[in-house]
Amino acid sequence: MGEPEAETVKKPSLNRSAKERRNTLFRVLDGVLSLSHKKIHNGGNSDRAKQGWARVLVSAVSTYGGLLKDEELELRVMALEEKLKNSVLIPKPQESKTPNHAVRGFS
């Protein structure tokens, strides 16, 4: 087994698709959101601790929103690529019979 292959075996995250990694991040963020919400509303924590958990909550919500945005954009790009596959907006390459200098008027 070559060196790059051995590294891939050691790091299972490299074997995952982007969608699988994103879904894993969603599950982790769900746990972080739940825990931080509980810690904020727990009566035993000081105001300073609650402020810290509130910062964690805001950061997790921001990250979650970014992941949702990335996923939505990825789906939109795939849909547009499929629609434009045979469109005139994406011309197929054609062979030119005239040299470039003749096209520009420098014959």
DOMAR-624052 format. One record per residue (C-alpha): residue number from 0; residue in one letter; x, y, z. Coordinates in nm, 2 decimals, m for minus. Example, Ala and Ser with C-alpha at 12.3 -4.5 7.8 and 13.67 -1.06 7.14 Angstrom:
ATOM; 0; A; 1.23; m0.45; 0.78
ATOM; 1; S; 1.37; m0.11; 0.71
END
This chain:
ATOM; 0; M; 0.00; 0.00; 0.00
ATOM; 1; G; 0.14; 0.34; m0.10
ATOM; 2; E; 0.19; 0.63; 0.13
ATOM; 3; P; m0.12; 0.83; 0.02
ATOM; 4; E; m0.34; 0.51; 0.04
ATOM; 5; A; m0.21; 0.44; 0.39
ATOM; 6; E; m0.30; 0.80; 0.50
ATOM; 7; T; m0.65; 0.76; 0.36
ATOM; 8; V; m0.70; 0.44; 0.56
ATOM; 9; K; m0.58; 0.61; 0.88
ATOM; 10; K; m0.82; 0.90; 0.83
ATOM; 11; P; m1.17; 0.77; 0.75
ATOM; 12; S; m1.29; 1.13; 0.70
ATOM; 13; L; m1.10; 1.14; 0.37
ATOM; 14; N; m1.31; 0.85; 0.25
ATOM; 15; R; m1.64; 1.03; 0.29
ATOM; 16; S; m1.82; 1.24; 0.04
ATOM; 17; A; m1.89; 1.61; 0.10
ATOM; 18; K; m2.25; 1.53; 0.17
ATOM; 19; E; m2.16; 1.27; 0.44
ATOM; 20; R; m1.92; 1.51; 0.61
ATOM; 21; R; m2.19; 1.78; 0.60
ATOM; 22; N; m2.44; 1.55; 0.75
ATOM; 23; T; m2.19; 1.45; 1.03
ATOM; 24; L; m2.14; 1.82; 1.10
ATOM; 25; F; m2.52; 1.88; 1.12
ATOM; 26; R; m2.54; 1.60; 1.38
ATOM; 27; V; m2.25; 1.74; 1.58
ATOM; 28; L; m2.40; 2.09; 1.57
ATOM; 29; D; m2.74; 1.96; 1.68
ATOM; 30; G; m2.57; 1.82; 1.99
ATOM; 31; V; m2.39; 2.15; 2.05
ATOM; 32; L; m2.71; 2.35; 2.01
ATOM; 33; S; m2.90; 2.12; 2.25
ATOM; 34; L; m2.62; 2.13; 2.51
ATOM; 35; S; m2.57; 2.50; 2.50
ATOM; 36; H; m2.94; 2.56; 2.52
ATOM; 37; K; m2.96; 2.34; 2.84
ATOM; 38; K; m2.66; 2.51; 2.99
ATOM; 39; I; m2.80; 2.86; 2.93
ATOM; 40; H; m3.13; 2.77; 3.10
ATOM; 41; N; m2.98; 2.57; 3.38
ATOM; 42; G; m3.03; 2.75; 3.71
ATOM; 43; G; m2.70; 2.64; 3.86
ATOM; 44; N; m2.47; 2.83; 3.61
ATOM; 45; S; m2.34; 3.18; 3.68
ATOM; 46; D; m2.41; 3.46; 3.45
ATOM; 47; R; m2.06; 3.45; 3.31
ATOM; 48; A; m2.10; 3.08; 3.23
ATOM; 49; K; m2.43; 3.15; 3.06
ATOM; 50; Q; m2.27; 3.42; 2.85
ATOM; 51; G; m2.01; 3.17; 2.74
ATOM; 52; W; m2.27; 2.92; 2.64
ATOM; 53; A; m2.46; 3.19; 2.46
ATOM; 54; R; m2.15; 3.26; 2.25
ATOM; 55; V; m2.12; 2.89; 2.18
ATOM; 56; L; m2.49; 2.89; 2.08
ATOM; 57; V; m2.45; 3.19; 1.85
ATOM; 58; S; m2.14; 3.04; 1.68
ATOM; 59; A; m2.31; 2.70; 1.63
ATOM; 60; V; m2.62; 2.86; 1.48
ATOM; 61; S; m2.40; 3.07; 1.25
ATOM; 62; T; m2.21; 2.76; 1.14
ATOM; 63; Y; m2.53; 2.56; 1.09
ATOM; 64; G; m2.67; 2.84; 0.87
ATOM; 65; G; m2.35; 2.84; 0.66
ATOM; 66; L; m2.38; 2.47; 0.61
ATOM; 67; L; m2.74; 2.50; 0.50
ATOM; 68; K; m2.65; 2.78; 0.26
ATOM; 69; D; m2.36; 2.57; 0.11
ATOM; 70; E; m2.59; 2.28; 0.07
ATOM; 71; E; m2.86; 2.49; m0.10
ATOM; 72; L; m2.61; 2.65; m0.33
ATOM; 73; E; m2.47; 2.31; m0.43
ATOM; 74; L; m2.82; 2.18; m0.52
ATOM; 75; R; m2.89; 2.50; m0.72
ATOM; 76; V; m2.56; 2.47; m0.91
ATOM; 77; M; m2.63; 2.11; m1.00
ATOM; 78; A; m2.98; 2.19; m1.12
ATOM; 79; L; m2.86; 2.48; m1.33
ATOM; 80; E; m2.58; 2.26; m1.48
ATOM; 81; E; m2.84; 2.00; m1.57
ATOM; 82; K; m3.07; 2.26; m1.73
ATOM; 83; L; m2.78; 2.42; m1.93
ATOM; 84; K; m2.63; 2.10; m2.04
ATOM; 85; N; m2.76; 2.13; m2.39
ATOM; 86; S; m2.83; 2.50; m2.39
ATOM; 87; V; m2.72; 2.75; m2.64
ATOM; 88; L; m2.57; 2.95; m2.35
ATOM; 89; I; m2.29; 2.69; m2.33
ATOM; 90; P; m2.18; 2.65; m2.69
ATOM; 91; K; m2.01; 2.33; m2.79
ATOM; 92; P; m1.65; 2.39; m2.91
ATOM; 93; Q; m1.62; 2.42; m3.29
ATOM; 94; E; m1.31; 2.39; m3.50
ATOM; 95; S; m1.21; 2.71; m3.67
ATOM; 96; K; m1.10; 2.68; m4.03
ATOM; 97; T; m0.95; 3.03; m4.04
ATOM; 98; P; m0.63; 3.12; m3.85
ATOM; 99; N; m0.67; 3.36; m3.56
ATOM; 100; H; m0.49; 3.65; m3.74
ATOM; 101; A; m0.73; 3.63; m4.03
ATOM; 102; V; m1.03; 3.66; m3.80
ATOM; 103; R; m0.89; 3.98; m3.64
ATOM; 104; G; m0.84; 4.14; m3.98
ATOM; 105; F; m0.46; 4.08; m4.00
ATOM; 106; S; m0.44; 3.87; m4.31
END
